[in-house]
């Protein structure tokens, strides 16, 4: 059974015992809105108690996984506002990441292209995150005067440590998939040509494996390593709301839209 929503930009499909959730806004490189995030959350929460589902996979349509929040409509009379990135958007992202973490079966993050902003959070919230060789991970919110959110400050640091997490967050540098694997950010990298079949093989191993053992193992590892996730949600929300009201955000989005370097305040 497949469910498609053109308004949310998410396609869900129940393929035997595998739940497939696909971000389907390829024209926007799968940038997300509140409706998109809510649709992912609903897809996971509505199947959380379904004993027929033994694993899930989250991926993107086209050539991207998810390039973060959609800034395309963040303007009013050519002045950027927090219209599409506000408390509701942050809360929606946090709910989605929490739903991935809480899903009682293994979730594969199939990163088939760029993962940026909250897209990094969505990818790393998954239990097994794999990527194409051409993919990269980018925590670039400082470029528009904001900070990482969606639990990224906990998810990235839990995987690769404080030093690398700080570098990714502050300098907003791309981390190619091969380097992400070496650093321990993700579980595996496959060639672009072999990616689909590799993901299929991986999900088959999960759906044919011991479901209860997987559930207990997932929860134990996450409870041991993501102890700060809920606190990260709260800290990021507070910081982001402060930053969204700042002149630096206005300048950052203006520069982003005009494709020029941002001139942030020197205070």
JOZI-V730753 format. One line per field, one symbol per residue. phi: phi as a letter, one per 40 degrees, with the letter a starting at -180 (. if undefined). psi: psi as a letter, one per 30 degrees, with the letter a starting at -180 (. if undefined). Layout:
# JOZI-V730753
phi = ???
psi = ???
This chain:
# JOZI-V730753
phi = .bbbbcccgbbbabbfbbcbbbcbbccbffcbbdccccccdcccccbccccccbabbbabcgbbcabgccccbcaafgbcbcdbbadcccccccccccccccdcbcbcccccidbbfccccccccccbbbacdccababbcccbgbbdaggccccccccbgccccccccccfccbddccccccgcbcabbcdcccdccccccccccccccdccccccdccccccbbccccccdccccccccccccccccdccccccccfbccbccbb
psi = kkkkjfefhkkkkjjcgkjkjkkihffghhklleeeeeeeeeeeefgegjffkfllkkallbgldkgakjgfghljhgkklgefjaeeeeeeeeeeeeeeefkglkkkjjjgakjlbfeeeeefflejklllefllkjjgfffggalkaggefeeeefegleeeeeeeeefhkkjleeeeeefgelelklleegeeeeeeeeeeeefgajeeeeeeeeeeeeeffhfgeeeeeeeeeeeeeeefglfeeeeeeeeeefhlkkilkj.
